[in-house]
Amino acid sequence: MPLHNFNSGPSILPQEVLTQAAAAIHNFNNTGLSILEIGHRTTHFVEVVTEAQQIVKRLMGLDDAYEVLFLQGGATMQFMQVPMNLLDENGLAAICDNGVWGNKAVKEASLFGPVKVVSDTADKKHTYLNKQLAIPENATYLHITTNNTVEGTQWHQYPQTHALLIGDMSSDIFSRPTAFNQFDVIYAGAQKNMGAAGVTLVVIKKEILGKINRQIPAILNYQKHIEAGSLLNTPPVFSIYVSLLTLRWIEAQGGLAAMEKQNLAKSNLLYNTIDALPAFYCPIAKEDRSIMNAVFFLTDPTLEAPFLALCKSEGMIGVKGYRTVGGIRVSMYNAMPYSSVEAFCDLMKSFAEKN
Ligand SMILES: *Cc1c(COP(=O)(O)O)cnc(C)c1O
């Protein structure tokens, strides 16, 4: 039985990437060594990092005002590393709390300076995005989660602000052409749309650094990582290599425009199917629906367990909603083929007919 991997993260990667990564474990670039055995300061690996940085900038259309870093600690570490590097008692972090991840960004930033939650959508269980943000004049930065992985909302147009703009793009990075240059910091854990777990992409506009009064430990200091060319200490070599393979794959497919075309085709098919079947409903405001993670429910909640059991028996992996949200969540990252979403929609239709 073919498996369809709808996991929310770590999640599906392109087959070509898996094949190439497997080959590199035995013999990396004809060195006779495994990618797991090469030194991180060898030319071989420095070339990997450099190429990955170049592709990131090319895909994002960013110039040398920005630096690309591959760090550790996940997107979760960025919840504290961003404020540690950018926020002090004289500043203010304006943060959108539109779900599980934005909420964590609020809590961590509060350890480093004043925080104002400029959008809290808990009143409607985070099923929409509030775009009317009152951002205080003295705000240092505005932090948004561009795609709310757990709740299934996504910013399709970013808020305008006089403050710096910080984006947690963990779950929609490289899924569409977008205004990357509106941001001063972009970060994303690799395991959703970019590569193997263990590395976090951080893209920073250099000029924003060094403006606060705080001693920052070197390992948490963006400036030190920039000066070290993202090789301050031993980086997660294999995760960065798999990210490079995925970045190459994205370019070979036609870049972000091609990704978006495919992602829209998949998500339109799924949302249209949900909306057409009375057995299912999606509570997310239509204009805010995510093209990466679709969150929806069975109209009759007693049918949820049988539907999930059917999904399991048909090889549909990872479609159970997040534990605090419930329902169904279907993640359709870049590597997910259209045919998998089609197979899932066919299953929904046949389930709806029989129940
Ligand atoms: C998965 C996710 C995170 C957490 O990432 P880790 O790498 O596990 O720390 C943070 N933000 C968003 C939007 C996510 O989807």
The ligand as an ORCA input file, in Angstrom:
! r2SCAN-3c Opt
* xyz 0 1
  C       7.280     23.709     14.306
  C       7.219     25.153     14.612
  C       7.986     25.748     15.634
  C       8.879     24.944     16.563
  O       9.979     24.531     15.907
  P      11.165     23.730     16.643
  O      12.166     23.641     15.545
  O      10.605     22.429     17.080
  O      11.643     24.543     17.767
  C       7.901     27.109     15.802
  N       7.103     27.861     15.037
  C       6.349     27.327     14.055
  C       5.493     28.221     13.228
  C       6.384     25.963     13.816
  O       5.624     25.429     12.842
*
